[in-house]
């Protein structure tokens, strides 16, 4: 009798699992693809270049100046007095330290601004995914860490289309 009851419960469990699985709708999104194809990413990159381009150019100019000073040091090493050589060497070292400090500050500022811009973009992507999921009645949408997904489950194109439409409105 116990075996019969246990068998009935197991069969009932399998039947309800199959019924629940039939209502399950799953989608997959490639965030990596979105971040490489969305026009908003290009806009962020362009604004970053516009914002930090002059500072980058100034650093490149300073780097050229240091290279020129180092060349001057090597060319005149044998004809300059030791005091002049030490003075030039000290000036080169100070400029190199200043360059490194400015580069580090610029990198930090660029990273901060980029992270802020990407956070806004991530919120937009999340909102679009939520919207598509609700309208499409998806039970589950996966993004990273999916080893394989059938193309029928991929909703990345839908997300990209909405992002492109949103970008055109701006």
Protein Blocks (a to p, Z undefined) as FASTA:
>chain_A
ZZmmmmmmmmmmmmmmmmmmmmpccddddfklmmmmpmklmmmmmmmmmmmmmmmmmmmm
mmmmmmmmmmmmmmmmmmpcfklmmmmmmmmmmmmmmmmmmmmmmmmmmmmmmmmmmmmm
mmmmmmmmmmmmmmnopabdcfehiabdcfklpcklmmmmmmmmmmmmZZ
